[in-house]
Amino acid sequence: MSEQYFSATPASQDVRRTLHVTLRGFEADVETSNGVFSGSRLDLGTSVLLRHAPELPEHGTFLDLGCGWGPVALAMAMESPEADVWAVDVNERALELTAGNAKRNGCDRIRIAQTDEQGAPLAEQHVSGAEPMPAEPKFDVIWSNPPIRIGKEALHTLLMAWLPRLNAGGAAYLVVQRNLGADSLIPWLAEALGNGFAVSKYASSKGFRIIEILREG
């Protein structure tokens, strides 16, 4: 069932496979599996995000929202090795894969945390290597290929659980398929986030939009 990656505990058999991927010019060997998002390849939307998102700061606290097996978190950590990178997902198998891929590629500043079905950080950690987040986490950069297919209401809840956590002067970049509502999401985010945020289309490629969210400094 293709929607298993929305669940905390995928029902599919955990069959591991190894991939060699290029993430923003960095080479990585990673492990993937069934029951996680794009478990057999690097997803096209993620590739678009990694290709077009702007250069990262050297330092700061970054977030990969909906990390899957970890390509975005790995790219962040490789580009900015002095930054702290949080990778979050509801899917326990995805978090285990991200933790293993971070270790495999020497990214020792990637930290993983599990969310509940609404996207809020869990107080109790059920995944080996996961950590509880600070009570009020703040981020300088958020990158995400968000799970559009969870439905509009759930997606809105997820995004509003995390985007307001941008620090002043911080930036978020989301990649969304144009035919899955990218253009309508931009005005919704602008209204939902309100004063102090600027939301716009940053780039377009291969049927995807990259949405930029800036918090005023």
Secondary structure as UniProt FT lines:
FT   HELIX           2..6
FT   STRAND          17..23
FT   TURN            24..25
FT   STRAND          26..32
FT   TURN            34..35
FT   TURN            37..40
FT   HELIX           44..52
FT   STRAND          61..65
FT   TURN            68..69
FT   HELIX           71..79
FT   TURN            81..82
FT   STRAND          84..89
FT   HELIX           92..104
FT   TURN            105..106
FT   TURN            108..109
FT   STRAND          110..115
FT   TURN            117..118
FT   TURN            128..129
FT   STRAND          139..144
FT   HELIX           148..150
FT   HELIX           152..162
FT   HELIX           163..165
FT   STRAND          166..177
FT   HELIX           178..180
FT   HELIX           182..193
FT   TURN            195..196
FT   STRAND          197..205
FT   TURN            206..207
FT   STRAND          208..215
//
